[in-house]
Amino acid sequence: MFTKATIILLFAALYGFQAKTLFTKKFYMDLFVVTGLYGLAFYYAYSYANGTHAFNPLDIIDMLFEGISEYIFMDILGVQ
């Protein structure tokens, strides 16, 4: 639906407007947070347009809980 160029132009326009507004009002920490959020949103939108697999942070949480639950239930409690 969206091409890569459309996504880049859309995010550039949105971020430019937001950055100008926050910079002129001297909300520098808000500008830092907005930059991070726009960066993440751009990454996921561009990955979707490319058709590539985007990094999913829930995969890491799943791996951590799998290891922790295996240690608790199998090693400490002896449940098989």
N, C-alpha and C positions, 0 to 999 in steps of 0.2 A: 504494500500500500504506500508506504513512505520510502523514498529513496534515501541513500546515505547523504546526499547533498541537502535534501530537505530537512533532515534531522539536524545536520550541522548548522544550517541557517536558522532554524527554529530555536535551537539552544543558544546560539550566539546572540540572537535578538533578545530572548528572554533574560539571559544572564547579563547582557549589556545594560538593559533597562534596570534590572535589580541592582547591579553593582553601582551604577550611576546614582541611583536613589540612596543607597546605603552609604556610599562614599561621601556624598554631599552633606548628609546628616551626621557624619562622623561616627557611624555605628560600625567600627572596624571589626569587632568580634562577631557581630551578626554577619558581616561580609564574609568572614572566614567560614562560618557555619554554612551559609548559603552556597559558597563555592564548593564545599565538600558535597553537599546534597545535589547540586546541579551536576557535579562530576560523576557521582554514582548513577544518577538518572540518565545522563548521557551515555555512560558505559553500557548500561543494560539496554537502552533503546538502540544504540549502534550495534550491539551484539545481536539483537533481534533482527535488525535490518540486514546484517551480514549473514545471518543464518548459522552463526557459530554458537558454541556452548558458552554461556556466561557463568562466571564463578558464583556459586551459591553458598552463602555463609552457613546455611542450615546443614550442609554436608559435613562441615567440621564439627558442629555441635553434635550431630548424630554419631560421628566417630568417637568423640570424647565420651558421650554417655554410654556407648556400647562397651568401651573399655572399662569404664567405672563400674557399670552394672555387672559385667563379667567378673571383675575382681571381687565385688561385694558378695554376690550370690554364690559363686563357685568356690572361691578361695576362702573367704571368711566364714560364710554360713554353711558351706558344704552342700549346697543344693545342686542337683545335677539334672 
